[in-house]
Amino acid sequence: LTAALIPLGQLAEATSIGTLFAFALVGAAVIYLRRTQPKAERTFRVPLYPLTPILGIAACLFLMLNLDWRTWAVFGIWMVIGAGIYLGYGRRHSRLGSLSEEQYASQQE
């Protein structure tokens, strides 16, 4: 149904911006986890760290910045809707949020 209502080029750009954003987040997560958890077991090693994730983030951002403003507007709207659903669902269904302070403290020990 979506493909019938939206021109293919705009649909492709919407898909691209989402994928590029996800790849940029992965690069940022690699850097963040390496700094905050340096002793964690690594089943996969990133070659030329930190150059590879930095170049990956830069390439994704460059490609994203070259997309049309309408693509950015739709991306922003979908991000707000997605965050609202995620946070709304999580607030009502969180197992951690349903614990009392005493139960939470005992879980941390």
C-alpha positions in Angstrom: 0.0 0.0 0.0 2.8 2.4 0.9 4.5 1.9 -2.5 1.3 2.8 -4.3 0.9 6.1 -2.4 4.5 7.4 -2.2 6.8 7.9 -5.2 9.6 5.3 -5.4 12.4 7.8 -5.0 11.0 9.2 -1.8 10.4 5.7 -0.4 14.0 4.7 -1.3 15.3 7.9 0.5 13.2 7.2 3.6 14.6 3.6 3.7 18.1 4.9 3.2 18.1 7.5 5.9 16.8 4.9 8.4 19.5 2.4 7.4 22.3 5.1 7.5 21.2 6.3 10.9 21.3 2.7 12.2 24.8 2.2 10.8 26.0 5.5 12.4 24.6 4.3 15.7 26.4 1.1 15.5 29.7 2.9 14.9 29.0 5.2 17.9 28.1 2.2 20.0 31.4 0.5 19.2 33.3 3.5 20.4 31.1 3.9 23.5 31.4 0.3 24.5 35.1 0.2 24.0 35.5 3.1 26.3 33.0 2.2 29.0 33.7 -1.6 29.0 37.3 -2.0 28.0 37.6 -5.5 29.7 34.5 -7.0 28.0 35.0 -10.1 25.9 35.1 -9.3 22.2 34.0 -11.9 19.8 34.6 -9.6 16.9 37.4 -7.1 16.6 37.0 -3.9 14.7 39.9 -3.4 12.4 41.9 -0.1 12.7 39.9 1.0 15.8 38.9 3.9 16.3 39.5 5.0 12.7 37.0 2.5 11.2 34.0 3.5 13.3 34.8 7.2 13.0 35.0 6.9 9.2 31.8 4.9 9.1 29.9 7.5 11.1 31.3 10.3 9.0 30.3 8.5 5.7 26.8 7.8 7.0 26.3 11.4 8.1 27.7 12.7 4.8 25.2 10.6 2.9 22.3 11.6 5.2 23.1 15.3 4.9 22.7 15.0 1.1 19.2 13.7 1.3 16.2 16.0 0.7 14.7 18.1 3.5 11.4 16.2 3.1 13.2 12.9 3.9 14.6 14.5 7.0 11.1 15.7 8.0 9.5 12.3 7.6 12.5 10.7 9.4 12.0 13.1 12.3 8.3 12.4 12.5 8.8 8.7 12.5 11.5 9.0 15.2 9.2 10.9 17.4 6.4 8.5 16.8 8.7 5.5 17.4 10.2 7.0 20.6 6.7 7.7 21.9 5.5 4.1 21.3 8.7 2.7 22.8 8.6 4.9 25.9 4.8 4.5 26.3 4.9 0.7 26.1 8.0 0.5 28.3 6.5 2.6 31.0 3.5 0.3 31.3 5.3 -3.0 30.8 8.6 -2.5 32.5 9.5 -5.2 35.0 12.2 -3.1 36.5 9.8 -0.1 36.9 7.3 -2.3 38.8 9.8 -3.1 41.5 9.8 -1.3 44.8 13.0 0.5 45.9 13.8 -2.4 48.3 13.3 -5.0 45.6 15.5 -3.1 43.2 18.2 -2.7 45.8 18.1 -6.4 46.6 18.5 -7.2 42.8 21.6 -5.1 42.7 23.4 -7.1 45.4 
